[in-house]
Amino acid sequence: MATIKKLTLELKSGLLSDLHSDTVMGHFCWRLIDYFGDDKVKEFISLYHKTNSSPPFTISNGLLEKDYWDDETKRNKIIRTELFFPRPLIHLKKSELVEATKSKKDLIIDFLTNKELKSFDLLTTEQFNLFIKGELEKLYESVINDKLKRPKFESDLKVSVEIDRSSLSAREGQLFTYHPKFLDEDTRVVFLIKILDENTYKYFECEKILKNVFEIGFGKKKTSGFGQFEIYGDINEFNEIKEPTDTNAFITLGNYLPSSEDGFVEECSYDFIVKYGRLGEEKSLSKNPFKKPLVLFTPGSIFRTSKVKEFYGRVTQGGYVSEYDPDAVQFGIPFTLHFNLVS
């Protein structure tokens, strides 16, 4: 049985990169090289290629956690702390309805097909548990009565001037803009970690490396002060998600690259991005630092499967995403949860 842990972070600066699971794993590998060298990271990646054993861990995209006060003006006491999950991309077929009028069942199906649920990009932990247990009527009642303000990133506009590296002076007329994202002081970032092999997780000192990923800065312009985080508390076990037994589907909480071993059947509901990856650290200065574009399924995507496993997805083989760097890979094994998909 896999163990789930929770890494909580406070954002201390603007953020220019999305908090994607595959990006975190790329940063993790670079920090692993810093600590232990190239051979160790090759050994680590090889565990994600084996089909007869489990890799050390999977990780989610960044989730948001928010404190709520008794009075937003006086702020005397925090009365609630809520961790939010991505909205499941549920789809039910309208042809299955037989009622001619809007019954309770009709309303729930309208809700699940996003007529009402689309305004809720995030579910509370309790609502997410109702979903994975298949208690859709209770989920419907909870959401339509939910007045809780959702956390979100706010963006800003920054303008900088390009510097001539030879003269170290500003280039005339060479302005560029970017849009860092910020969180308010009551909102934190959370990553859920599913430990699949306790021995290799400890062997690679994964918790120390994961903390270091964020302590030194994350993503674009981290050397210029962006992407700065502080660890909030410790990495602790997280027991607030209750996966049911005897399941027939999974939901992804990170960026997912399907594998032929995942046992898909026909019924799936998903969204996706086209990821234009880039080599990291010093390799970003190479002749061609760009990876081949890949389609990744995004958090909230749902897949019915004939195989119940602790992890789904794949990591590409070396050289697949970059003909210039045979060691480059793309991580596509995210944090997933089992649930019962209602027909």
N, C-alpha and C positions, 0 to 999 in steps of 0.2 A: 504493500500500500504506500503510495507516494505521500510525502510530507509537503505541506504548503507553508511557505513563510512569506513574510511581508517586510519589504524594505521601504521606509518612509523618508522622504526628502523635503527640505525647504529650499525653494528657489530664491536665490539671493541676488539675481541679476536678470537682465533680459536673456531670452532664449531664442536662438535662431534656427535650431534643428528640431524636427519632430521627435517625440519620445517613442520611437518605434522599437519593437523587440529585436528586429534584425540589426538595427543600428547599435543597440546596446551590446549585442553579442560581438559585433565588429570591434567596438571599443574594448570589450572584455579581452579579446584575443591580443590586441596591441598591449594592454597592460600585463597580460600573461607573458608576453615576450620580454617586457621590461624587467619582470621579476625573475623569470626562469630561462629565457632564451628561446630560440626558434624551434628546437627539437620538442620542447614541452608543448608548444601550441599545436604542432603537427600531431602529437600524440592526443591532445585534447580533441581536435577536430575529427580525428579518425574514429572516436567513439560515437560521433553523430552519423557516421557512414555505416556502422555495423548494423546488420539486421537481426542478429541473434542475441543482442543485449541492449540495455538502456543507456542513453547518454547521461551525464551527470545531472543536468537540470534543464528546465525550460523556463522562460520568463515572459511576462505579459508586456503589452504596451503600457505606457504611463497612464495610470488611473488618477482620479482626483478625489481628495478627501477634504472635508470642510467642517470647521467648528461653527456651531450656531449658538448665539448668546441669548440670554433672557431678555435683554434690551439692547438693541443695536447702538443706542446712543450712550447709555451709561456703562454697558459692557461689564456688569458685575460678576456674572457667572456663566460658564459654558454649560448649556443644558443638553446639547446633543452634538455628537461627532459622527458624521456619516461618510462612508466610502461608497462611491458611485461606480456603476458598471455600464458598459456600452449597451445600447438598446439592441436586443436580439432582432435579427431580420427575419421575422416570422412571415410565412405566407400560407394561407389556407385557400383551397379552391372554392369559389362561390357556387360552382355547380353542385356541391354537396348539400346545399340548402334545399329544403323542401317547403319551408313555411312561406306563405304568401305575404305575411306582414312582418313588421320588425319585432321579432321576439327577443328575449334576452340572449339567445344563442346568436341571432343576427347581429346584435349590438357588439357582442364579444368578437365575432369574426370581423366586423368592420374595424373594430379597435385593433385587432391583430394584423390586419392588412394595411395598417398605417394611417387610416383616416383620422384617428385620434392620437395614436401612439407616436406619430411622427413628430409631434411637438415636444416629446420627451426623448431627447438624445441620450439621457442618462437615467438609469434605474438605481434606486437605493439597494442596499444589500438585501433587505427583506424582500423587495420586489423581485430582485434577481433570483433569490432562492425559490420564490413562488413559481417563477418561470421554469427553472430546471427541474422542479418537482412535477411540472405539468398541471399546476393548480391555476388554470387560466382565468377562471371566473373570479377567484380571489385577487389575482393580479389586476384584472379589469376594475374591480371595486377599489383597489388601492390606488391605482393611477388616476382614475377620474376624480378622486377626492384629495389628491396630492397637491398641496399649495407650496411645497418646499422650493425655495429658490436654488437653482442649480449653479454650481461653480463653473467658471470658464476662464480661458485665457483672454486677456485684453492685449491688443497690439498697439504699437506706436510707430511713428515714422521717424527714421533717422537719416540724416544726410551727411556724407563724408566726401572728402576730396582725395583723389588718387595721388599717391606719392611716387615721384620718380626715384627709383632705387639708386640710380647712379649719382644724382645730385642731392638726394634726400630733401628735395623741395617739392612743393605742390605743383601738379601739372595744371596749367591754365585750362579752365573749362571742363575738367575731367571730374565731374561730380557723379556720385552714385548713391542710390537709396537702398535701404533695407528696413525690415519690419520686425523688430524683436517683440517677443511675447512676454507678458508678465502675469503673475498671480497676486491676488490680494493677500494680506498678512494672515488671514484665517484659512487659507487653502494650501494644501500640501500635495506633493506628487507621491504616488504609491506604485511600486512594482510588486506583483505577486510572483513568487518563485516556486516552482514545483520541483522538489528534489526527487529524482528518479533513481539515483544510485548514491546512497549515502557515503560509500567508501571512496568513489572517485570524486565526489563533491568535496570531501575533506582533503583528499590527496592533492587536488589542484588548488586548495585554499580559496574556494570560490567566493566565500563571503568577504574575505579580505580584498580580493580582486574587484568584486562588484562595488564595494564601498569606494575603492580607489578610482574606479571609472568616473564617479561623480565628484569626488573630492578634488580632482585636478582639473575639472571642467569638462563639459559635454558638448560635442557638436561644433558647428561653425564658429569661428572667431573666439574659441575658448582661450587662446593666448592673449586676446585683447579684452578679456574680462566678461565675455558672455558665457552663458551656460554654467554658471557657478551655483553649486548646491552645497548644503550642509546636511549631514546625516541627522535625522530626527529620531532619537532613541536608538534602539538596536534592531537587528534583524530578528524578528520573533515569529513563532509559529502563529498561523492564522487558521482559526477553526470555525469561522463564521459562514463558510459555504458548505452546504450539505448536499453532496452528490448522491442521487438515488442509485439503487442497485437495479440490475436487469434493464439496462438502457439500450437505446437503439440509434443514438445520434451524439454528435458533439458540437460544441460552440467554441470558436476561437476567440481568445482575448489578446492575440498578437497578430503579426503579419505571417500569413500561412502560405507555404508553397507545397501544393499537393504531391503526394507520392503514390505510385502504383500499388503500394502495400497498404493503403488506407481503407480499402474495401468499400468505396462509394457505391451507393445504389442511387436510383434515379432522383429521389427527392432532395433537393438542396436549395438554399436561399442565401444569397451572398451579395456582397459588394466587393469591389477590388480597386487597387491602384496599379499603375504601371511604375515600377520602381526603377529610377535611373541612378543606380548606385555609383559610388566613386571610391577609389582606393584611398586609404587613410594614411595619416601621419606623413612620413617622408616620401611614401609612394605617391602621394597626391601631387608631387612635383615631377613625376615621371613623364615620359613622352606622351603617353595616352593614359590618363588616370581614370578614365570612365569605364564602368562595367557595362555589359550588355543589358538592355532593359528587360525586366521580368515582370510578369503579372503576379501580384500577391493578393490574396484574399484578406480582407480587413476585419478588425474586431467586430463581433456581433454576427458574423457569417455562420451559417448552420449547415451541417452536412449529415444526412442519414448514412449510416455505415453498417456493414455486416460484421465488422471487426471491432471489438471493444479492447482498446489498448491504452496505455498510460500516455502515449504521445503520438502525434500525427504530423505528417509533413516530411520534408527532407532538406538536407544541406547539399548544395551542388558539389560536384567533384572539382578538383583543382583544374584550372584552365578553362572551365566552361563559361565563366562570366567575363574572362579577360584573356585574350590571346597573348597579351604582353606580360602577364604575371601568372605563371602556372600555379602559384600558391593561393591565389585569390579564390574565395568561395562566397556564396550567398547563403545566409542562414534563413531557413524557412520552417523551422520546428518551433512553434510558439507554445505558450501556455494554453491548454485546452481543458474543457470540462465536459463530462458526460451528462446527458439528460434524456428524457423521454420525449420524443417528437410526436405530438398528437396528430392523428390523421384528420 
